[in-house]
């Protein structure tokens, strides 16, 4: 299926609208699974639903007319960045709606990240701030976190999306986890 998705993405990049129609059923379920992973761990009073998150990502992806899709990993990497921005924007809107109230807290399970393995409550705005700061220092490490955490890509897929080796992704992932843990701990 990976080759089929890649082929359809490339045909879509070339302007083939039928390719998009065939692509949607192949990627929609995977986008829902990724969204469900994030939404599953959010607190109970969160107002954004999984379907709404997926639909918003889908609408933004369809508008990506200038993107030259490389492969499945590239597609889901872009989708991960969009999910992150949507969740952060939603948290910001909720914070502003409460007129200075606390930001919406999101519990994110970082099962692969030893530094966060205890499923701590994280403020999504603080996590976004931390990733933004990391991106200033090391854009690739920030992107590794985004791809692994928000898109749920494995090491190999992340390496493909970034055009680096798996060893580089592993090294970046470990360094980024440590940096984020320290940043988030200091912020508390």
N, C-alpha and C positions, 0 to 999 in steps of 0.2 A: 504494500500500500504506500510505503514511503516514496517509491519511485513514481507511482501514479500521482501522488500529491505534488511532487516536485514538477512533473511534466505539466500538470494542470496549472500550477502557479506560473510556470514559464509561458505557457500559452496565454494565460490571463494577462501577463505583463505585455504580451505582444498585441493585446486588444481583443482577444477571443472571448466574447461574452458567454458563449456556450461553456467554455472551460470553467468560468466562475460558477455557473449553474451546476455543473458536475462536481466542483470542488466543495461547495457548501456542505452537502451531506457528509462528506469525508472528514471535514475539520470541525463541524459544529459540535458534534458529540465530545470531541477532545477538548474544545474550548469550554464546554459545560463542565467537564470533569475538572479542569484546572480551576474554573471559577468556584465550583463546589468545594474544592480543597480549601480555598481561602475563606469562603463564606461559612463553612462548617465550623470553623473555630472562632468566628466573631461572636461578640456578646449578643444576647437574645433580643435586645432592643434596637438592633441595627435595622435601618429602614430600606436598605438596598437589597434586592432579591437576586439570587443567582441568575435567573433568566434575564433580568434587567441588565446585569453586568455583562453577560454574554452578548445580548442584543446591542448594547452600546459599543462593545468592542467590535462586533461584526459591522455595525454601521460605519465606524471609523476605518476599519480595514478596507471596506468597499470604496471609500473615498481616497484610498492610497493609489492614485492614478500614476504618479511619477515613480513609484517604487518598482525596481527591477528585482523581482523575487528570485532568489538563488535556489532555495530548497525548503523543505519542511521546517528545519531548525530555524532558518532565517524568518520564516513566516511566524512561527510560534514565539520567537524572540521579540519580534515587533509587537505581537499580541500581548506579551508579558509586560512590555513597557506601557502599553495602553491600559492594561488592567491596573497597573500600579498608579498611573495618573488618574484614572477614573475613581479608584478607591480613595486616593489622597484628596482629590477635588471634592468628593462626597463628604469626607471627614471635615474638610475646611468649611463647606456650606453648612453642615450641621453645627459646627462650632460657632459660626457667625450667626446662625439662626437663634442660638441660645444666648446671644448678646453677651459674650464673654464667658459663657459656661465652659465646662471642661470639654475638650475635644472628644469625639467618639473614640472609645478604646476598641481595639481589635485584637483578639487573641489569635496569634499566628503560630502554628505548630512548625517548628524548624527541626524536623526529625533528623535531618542529615547534618545539622550544625550542632556539634557538641557544645559549643558555647551557649546555645539557646535551647538545649534539649529538654529543659524542665518545663516547657510550654508556659513561659511567663507572659503576663499581660503586657502588650507593647502598645504604645501610642503610635498609631500609623503615621501621624504627622512627624513625630520624632524619628521614626524609621526612615521616612522620606528625607528628612533633613540630614540624617546620618549618611544615607546613600548619596545625596547631593554633595555633601562634604567629601566623601570618599571619591566621588567622580572628579572633584577638583584636584585631588592628590594623585589618583590613579584611575582614569576612566575605564580601563579594561577590567579591573577588579570589581568596580561598581557594576559593570555590565554582566560580569559572571554571576554576581549575586542576583541581579534582575532576571537573568535567564534561568538560573537554577531554582530560585525561590518563587518568582512570580509566574514563570512559564512552566516550571516543573521539568525542565529539560535535564537529561542525564549528562554525565561528563562528556560522553562522545558527541552528543548533539550540541552541547555548548561549545565544544572544541570546533565542530564544523561551522557553527554560526559565526564564531569569532576568527576562524581561519588560523587557529593555533593548535598546538599538540594537547593531548589529554593531560600530560604531565604539567603543562603550563596552566591549564584550567584547575587542576588539583592544587597546585601551589597557590594560584590566585585565590581560589575558594577558601583555603585554609587561612591565608593572610587576611582576607576580607572579613571572615568570620571573627577572627581575633580583634581586628580593628573595630568592627561594629559592636562587638561585645564591650570593648573598653569604652567606646564613645557613648553607648547607651547606658552603661553603668555610671559613667561620669555625669551624664545628664540627669540621672536620678538624684 
